[in-house]
């Protein structure tokens, strides 16, 4: 089915937010709309644009919500396990609504094993915002600002303007409250990565992972960071195995089609610097 591009992208994304909230309300699923058009001028600079809708789902509701979306015509473009080094979001596509990232947690918000508690903290402080004439649940202004800072830790150069905007509108007291809230949300390490204080956590299990996410370092160090961060032996072995497996989801998005065996083989050799040749 061809993509429907008759409506402007911004309108389609905002309508998608309303669609997700309606779906969640009908099926008793708890969701929070994060980033993009869900955040207003108290969080993002005016006229900032977005390319998709980001939805954070209560962890115990994630699978049910994904199943509902798949039944309603959405297709998986990237699974949780292949979407990023944090394995936090599934990318879905719909020919009418476009792209969305369904988050089972937000990187940096809480630590492994504590995502349900952190979601409940966000949920308790939530507020309604009108998006496409539909009341949608979003994090509090304070929590939204913390999320913006944490997001910068994963793409410092790309999202520096978001931090600069916050610096232009917030007081020192506001920043102190944000640091306090980050601590309450068990997010101090990621917050430090975003604000240039990561070295304070040099001996933390997740230090190298967040260094690789926030700074340009060799790829092998990112893999080491992922292995160190994995909490169990089984998780470490699964991560080690992934080093030798091409991420077919990402490759398909890069190519615009399902990769052939030859393309997968070329990508495998490319990641080890062998020029895509197998001899």
C-alpha positions as CSV (number, residue, x, y, z in Angstrom):
1,X,0.0,0.0,0.0
2,X,1.4,3.4,-1.0
3,X,2.1,6.1,1.5
4,X,-0.5,8.8,1.8
5,X,1.3,12.1,1.5
6,X,-1.8,14.3,0.9
7,X,-1.5,15.9,4.3
8,X,1.5,18.0,5.5
9,X,3.9,16.0,7.6
10,X,3.4,18.0,10.7
11,X,-0.4,17.6,10.5
12,X,0.0,13.8,10.0
13,X,2.3,13.5,13.0
14,X,-0.1,15.5,15.3
15,X,-3.0,13.4,14.1
16,X,-1.0,10.3,14.8
17,X,-0.5,11.5,18.4
18,X,-4.3,11.8,18.7
19,X,-4.8,8.4,17.1
20,X,-2.4,6.8,19.6
21,X,-4.2,8.4,22.6
22,X,-7.6,7.2,21.3
23,X,-6.2,3.7,20.8
24,X,-4.8,3.7,24.3
25,X,-7.9,5.1,25.9
26,X,-10.1,2.5,24.2
27,X,-7.9,-0.4,25.4
28,X,-6.9,0.9,28.9
29,X,-3.2,1.3,27.9
30,X,-1.1,3.9,29.7
31,X,1.0,6.0,27.3
32,X,3.0,9.2,27.5
33,X,3.7,11.3,24.4
34,X,7.3,12.4,24.5
35,X,9.5,14.8,22.4
36,X,8.4,16.4,19.1
37,X,5.0,18.1,19.0
38,X,4.1,16.8,22.4
39,X,6.4,19.3,24.1
40,X,5.6,23.1,24.1
41,X,7.6,26.3,24.4
42,X,8.4,25.6,28.0
43,X,10.5,22.7,26.7
44,X,11.4,23.2,23.0
45,X,12.1,26.3,21.0
46,X,9.3,27.6,18.7
47,X,9.0,26.2,15.2
48,X,11.1,23.1,16.0
49,X,9.9,20.3,13.7
50,X,9.6,16.6,14.1
51,X,9.6,13.6,11.7
52,X,7.7,11.0,13.8
53,X,5.7,10.5,16.9
54,X,7.4,9.1,20.0
55,X,5.3,7.1,22.5
56,X,6.4,5.9,25.9
57,X,4.3,3.0,27.1
58,X,3.9,1.6,30.6
59,X,6.3,-1.5,30.5
60,X,3.6,-4.0,31.5
61,X,1.3,-2.6,28.6
62,X,3.9,-2.6,25.8
63,X,3.3,-6.0,24.2
64,X,-0.5,-5.5,24.3
65,X,-0.2,-2.0,22.7
66,X,2.2,-3.3,20.0
67,X,-0.2,-6.1,19.2
68,X,-3.1,-3.7,18.9
69,X,-1.1,-1.5,16.4
70,X,0.0,-4.5,14.3
71,X,-3.7,-5.6,14.1
72,X,-4.5,-2.0,12.9
73,X,-2.2,-2.1,10.0
74,X,1.2,-1.0,11.4
75,X,4.4,-2.8,10.2
76,X,7.6,-3.3,12.2
77,X,10.6,-1.6,10.7
78,X,13.0,-2.2,13.6
79,X,12.5,-4.4,16.6
80,X,13.3,-3.5,20.2
81,X,16.5,-5.6,20.1
82,X,17.7,-4.0,16.9
83,X,16.5,-0.4,17.2
84,X,19.5,0.9,19.1
85,X,22.3,-0.1,21.5
86,X,19.8,0.5,24.3
87,X,17.2,-1.8,22.8
88,X,14.5,0.6,24.0
89,X,12.2,1.3,21.1
90,X,10.4,-0.4,18.3
91,X,10.0,1.5,15.0
92,X,6.6,1.0,13.3
93,X,5.3,2.3,10.0
94,X,1.8,3.0,8.7
95,X,1.0,4.2,5.2
96,X,-1.4,6.8,6.6
97,X,0.2,7.9,9.9
98,X,3.8,7.4,9.0
99,X,6.6,6.5,11.4
100,X,6.5,6.1,15.2
101,X,8.9,4.9,17.9
102,X,7.2,2.9,20.6
103,X,9.4,3.1,23.7
104,X,9.3,0.4,26.4
105,X,11.6,2.7,28.3
106,X,13.5,5.9,27.7
107,X,17.4,5.6,27.7
108,X,18.8,7.1,30.8
109,X,15.5,7.2,32.7
110,X,16.0,4.7,35.4
111,X,18.3,1.7,35.4
112,X,17.6,-1.9,34.4
113,X,15.0,-3.4,36.5
114,X,13.5,-0.1,37.5
115,X,11.7,1.1,34.4
116,X,8.2,0.3,35.8
117,X,8.9,2.4,38.9
118,X,10.2,5.3,36.8
119,X,7.2,5.2,34.5
120,X,4.9,5.4,37.5
121,X,6.8,8.4,38.7
122,X,6.3,10.1,35.3
123,X,2.7,8.9,35.2
124,X,1.9,10.4,38.6
125,X,3.1,13.8,37.5
126,X,1.6,13.7,34.0
127,X,-0.4,16.5,32.4
128,X,-2.9,16.7,29.5
129,X,-1.9,18.6,26.3
130,X,-4.2,19.2,23.4
131,X,-2.7,17.7,20.2
132,X,-5.0,17.7,17.1
133,X,-7.9,18.6,19.4
134,X,-7.3,15.5,21.5
135,X,-6.2,15.6,25.1
136,X,-3.0,13.6,25.2
137,X,-1.0,12.7,28.3
138,X,2.5,14.0,28.4
139,X,5.2,14.3,31.1
140,X,5.2,17.3,33.5
141,X,7.2,20.3,32.3
142,X,10.0,19.4,34.7
143,X,10.1,15.8,33.5
144,X,9.9,16.8,29.9
145,X,12.9,19.0,30.4
146,X,14.9,16.2,32.0
147,X,14.0,14.0,29.0
148,X,15.3,16.6,26.6
149,X,18.6,16.7,28.5
150,X,18.9,12.9,28.6
151,X,18.1,12.7,24.9
152,X,21.1,15.0,24.2
153,X,23.4,12.4,25.9
154,X,22.8,10.1,23.0
155,X,23.3,12.7,20.2
156,X,25.1,15.7,21.7
157,X,25.9,17.5,18.4
158,X,22.5,16.9,16.9
159,X,20.5,18.1,19.9
160,X,22.7,20.9,21.2
161,X,20.3,23.5,20.1
162,X,17.6,22.0,22.4
163,X,19.9,22.4,25.4
164,X,20.9,25.9,24.4
165,X,17.2,26.8,24.3
166,X,16.7,25.5,27.8
167,X,19.8,27.5,29.0
168,X,18.2,30.6,27.5
169,X,15.0,30.3,29.4
170,X,15.9,28.6,32.7
171,X,17.4,29.9,35.9
172,X,20.1,28.3,38.0
173,X,17.4,27.2,40.3
174,X,15.6,25.5,37.5
175,X,18.7,23.6,36.6
176,X,19.2,22.6,40.2
177,X,15.7,21.2,40.3
178,X,16.3,19.3,37.1
179,X,19.4,17.6,38.6
180,X,17.4,16.7,41.6
181,X,14.5,15.3,39.5
182,X,17.1,13.3,37.5
183,X,18.3,11.8,40.7
184,X,14.7,11.0,41.8
185,X,14.3,9.2,38.4
186,X,17.5,7.2,38.9
187,X,18.9,9.1,35.9
188,X,22.0,10.9,37.3
189,X,24.5,9.0,35.1
190,X,22.8,9.8,31.8
191,X,22.2,13.4,33.0
192,X,25.9,13.6,33.8
193,X,26.7,12.3,30.3
194,X,24.6,15.1,28.8
195,X,26.1,17.8,30.9
196,X,29.8,17.0,30.6
197,X,30.1,15.3,34.0
198,X,30.3,11.7,33.0
199,X,33.8,11.2,34.4
200,X,32.3,11.3,37.9
201,X,30.9,7.9,37.1
202,X,34.0,6.3,35.6
203,X,33.7,3.2,37.8
204,X,30.0,2.6,37.1
205,X,29.1,-0.4,35.1
206,X,27.3,1.8,32.5
207,X,30.0,4.4,32.2
208,X,31.5,3.1,28.9
209,X,28.1,2.5,27.3
210,X,27.1,6.1,27.9
211,X,30.5,7.4,26.9
212,X,30.1,5.6,23.5
213,X,26.6,7.1,23.2
214,X,27.6,10.7,24.0
215,X,31.1,10.9,22.6
216,X,32.9,9.8,19.4
217,X,34.9,6.7,20.4
218,X,36.0,3.6,18.5
219,X,33.3,1.1,17.8
220,X,34.9,-1.7,19.7
221,X,34.7,0.4,22.9
222,X,30.9,0.7,22.3
223,X,30.7,-3.1,22.1
224,X,32.8,-3.4,25.3
225,X,30.4,-0.9,26.9
226,X,27.4,-2.9,25.9
227,X,29.0,-6.1,27.3
228,X,30.0,-4.4,30.6
229,X,26.5,-2.9,31.0
230,X,24.6,-6.2,30.4
231,X,23.5,-7.3,33.9
232,X,23.6,-11.1,33.5
233,X,25.9,-13.7,31.9
234,X,23.1,-14.5,29.4
235,X,22.7,-10.9,28.4
236,X,26.5,-10.6,28.0
237,X,26.6,-13.6,25.7
238,X,23.7,-12.4,23.7
239,X,25.5,-9.0,23.2
240,X,28.7,-10.8,22.3
241,X,26.8,-12.8,19.7
242,X,25.3,-9.6,18.2
243,X,28.8,-8.4,17.3
244,X,28.9,-11.0,14.5
245,X,25.3,-10.6,13.3
246,X,24.3,-7.9,10.8
247,X,21.4,-5.7,12.0
248,X,19.0,-6.6,9.1
249,X,16.4,-4.0,10.4
250,X,18.8,-1.1,10.1
251,X,20.2,-2.4,6.8
252,X,16.7,-2.6,5.3
253,X,16.0,1.0,6.3
254,X,19.3,2.1,4.8
255,X,18.6,0.3,1.5
256,X,14.9,0.9,1.3
257,X,14.2,-2.8,0.8
258,X,14.8,-6.2,2.4
259,X,18.5,-6.9,2.0
260,X,19.7,-9.7,-0.2
261,X,22.2,-12.3,1.1
262,X,24.9,-10.6,-0.9
263,X,24.1,-7.2,0.8
264,X,24.1,-8.8,4.2
265,X,27.4,-10.5,3.5
266,X,28.9,-7.2,2.2
267,X,27.7,-5.4,5.3
268,X,29.2,-8.0,7.6
269,X,32.7,-7.6,6.0
270,X,32.3,-3.8,5.9
271,X,31.8,-3.6,9.7
272,X,35.2,-5.3,10.2
273,X,36.9,-3.1,7.6
274,X,37.3,-5.7,4.9
275,X,35.7,-3.6,2.2
276,X,32.6,-5.7,1.6
277,X,34.5,-8.5,-0.1
278,X,34.6,-12.2,0.9
279,X,37.5,-13.2,-1.4
